[in-house]
Amino acid sequence: MSKTKKIILSGLLLGILIVLSRFVSIKTPILVISLSFLPIMISAYILGPVYSCLIAALGDLIGALLFPFGEYFVGFTIIQALVGLVYGLFLYNKTELYTGKKLLVRLILSSIIVLGIIELLIMSAMLHFLYGNAFIAVMIGRLTTKLIMLPIQVIVIYFLSKYIKPLSEKYLYTED
């Protein structure tokens, strides 16, 4: 895929990420329910860890600057970059897009790491230090949404990959 196509696709996914995370989500100070995982996981699947890391970090930074929800904290941007990196490392294959059982296993593993370790433990610790809430209370409150989001993310991206693969092969991996 040419660098121009990667940059254009990155810009489109970044715009979609900002809209989904800032306007099409339910937010409270300790809980967020959103479909903003879609552009991050799609960029990880098609473009790789570097682009998905940049898209996730820039999506958080630009979204926080243009459409703030509370005060800006750089730790949240770092966490989002880490989310993009993990998804990119698990879902990207330079030679051919993953499909079938291999993709499903990688989706499950990456989602468990992101939702369980990064967004549940690390984010709860940051919220604890930032707002002074009890760590266990914050983590338990976030646990239910992460348990609900885990199968949703895996199922949505798995079935979406059946449409992404032929489209990316047709439009992104052809030389024009």
C-alpha positions in Angstrom: 0.0 0.0 0.0 1.4 3.4 -0.9 2.2 6.0 1.8 -0.4 8.4 0.3 -3.2 5.8 0.7 -2.0 5.1 4.3 -2.1 8.8 5.2 -5.5 9.3 3.6 -7.0 6.3 5.3 -5.4 7.4 8.6 -7.0 10.8 8.3 -10.4 9.3 7.6 -10.1 6.9 10.6 -8.9 9.7 12.8 -12.0 11.8 11.9 -14.3 8.9 12.5 -12.6 8.2 15.9 -13.1 11.8 17.1 -16.8 11.7 16.1 -17.4 8.3 17.7 -15.5 9.1 20.9 -16.8 12.7 21.5 -20.3 12.6 20.0 -21.6 9.0 19.9 -20.7 7.8 23.4 -22.0 7.7 26.9 -19.6 9.4 29.3 -19.4 9.7 33.1 -16.2 10.7 35.0 -15.3 7.0 35.6 -17.2 5.2 32.8 -17.2 5.5 29.0 -19.3 3.4 26.7 -18.4 4.0 23.1 -17.8 2.6 19.6 -14.5 4.4 19.3 -12.7 1.1 19.3 -13.8 0.6 15.7 -11.4 3.0 13.9 -8.5 2.0 16.2 -8.9 -1.7 15.5 -9.5 -1.1 11.8 -6.3 0.9 11.6 -4.5 -1.7 13.5 -5.8 -4.5 11.2 -5.0 -2.6 8.0 -2.2 -0.1 8.7 -0.2 -1.6 11.6 1.0 -0.6 15.1 2.6 2.7 14.2 -0.4 4.2 12.5 -2.9 2.8 15.0 -0.8 4.1 17.8 -0.7 7.6 16.2 -4.4 7.6 15.3 -5.4 6.6 18.9 -3.1 9.2 20.5 -4.1 12.0 18.1 -7.8 11.1 18.4 -7.5 11.6 22.1 -5.4 14.7 21.9 -7.5 16.5 19.2 -10.8 15.4 20.8 -9.7 16.7 24.2 -8.6 20.0 22.8 -11.6 20.6 20.5 -14.3 18.9 22.4 -13.2 18.7 26.1 -14.8 16.4 28.6 -13.2 17.4 31.9 -9.6 18.5 32.2 -6.9 17.3 29.8 -4.5 14.7 31.3 -1.6 13.5 29.2 -1.8 10.0 30.9 -5.1 9.4 29.0 -3.4 10.1 25.7 -0.5 7.8 26.6 -3.0 5.0 27.4 -4.8 5.5 24.1 -1.5 5.3 22.3 -0.7 2.1 24.1 -4.2 0.7 23.1 -3.4 1.4 19.5 0.0 -0.2 19.8 -1.3 -3.4 21.4 -4.0 -3.8 18.8 -1.6 -3.1 16.0 0.9 -5.6 17.3 -1.7 -8.3 17.5 -3.9 -7.6 14.5 -1.5 -6.5 11.8 0.2 -8.8 9.4 2.5 -7.2 6.8 2.0 -9.8 4.1 -1.7 -10.7 4.3 -4.6 -9.7 6.5 -5.5 -12.3 9.2 -8.7 -14.2 8.7 -10.6 -17.1 10.4 -9.5 -18.7 13.6 -6.1 -16.9 13.6 -7.9 -13.5 13.5 -10.4 -14.6 16.2 -7.6 -15.7 18.6 -5.7 -12.5 18.0 -8.8 -10.4 18.6 -9.6 -12.2 21.8 -6.0 -11.9 23.1 -5.6 -8.3 22.2 -9.0 -7.3 23.6 -8.3 -9.1 26.9 -5.0 -7.2 27.2 -6.5 -3.9 26.2 -9.7 -4.1 28.2 -8.4 -6.1 31.1 -4.9 -4.7 31.7 -4.7 -1.3 30.0 -8.3 0.1 30.3 -9.3 -1.6 33.5 -6.2 -1.7 35.7 -4.0 1.1 34.4 -6.9 3.5 33.6 -8.5 2.8 37.0 -5.2 3.5 38.7 -4.9 6.8 36.8 -8.5 7.8 37.7 -7.8 6.9 41.3 -4.7 9.2 41.4 -6.4 11.9 39.4 -9.7 12.1 41.2 -8.9 10.5 44.5 -11.6 7.9 44.3 -11.1 4.5 45.9 -9.2 2.3 43.4 -11.4 -0.8 44.0 -14.6 1.2 43.7 -13.4 2.7 40.4 -12.3 -0.7 39.1 -15.5 -2.5 40.0 -17.5 0.2 38.3 -15.5 -0.1 35.2 -15.4 -3.9 35.3 -18.9 -4.4 34.1 -18.5 -2.3 31.0 -15.2 -4.0 30.1 -16.9 -7.4 30.5 -19.7 -6.3 28.2 -17.4 -4.6 25.7 -15.1 -7.7 25.3 -17.4 -9.9 23.3 -18.9 -6.9 21.5 -15.5 -5.8 20.2 -14.4 -9.3 19.2 -17.7 -10.1 17.4 -18.0 -6.7 15.6 -14.4 -6.6 14.3 -14.4 -10.3 13.4 -17.5 -10.0 11.2 -16.4 -6.6 10.0 -13.1 -8.1 8.8 -15.1 -10.2 6.3 -16.0 -6.9 4.5 -12.7 -5.1 5.2 -10.4 -7.7 3.6 -12.0 -7.7 0.1 -12.4 -3.9 0.1 -8.8 -3.3 1.2 -7.5 -5.8 -1.4 -9.5 -4.1 -4.1 -8.8 -0.4 -3.2 -5.8 -0.2 -1.0 -3.4 -2.9 -2.2 -3.8 -2.2 -5.9 -1.3 0.1 -7.5 -2.9 2.9 -9.5 
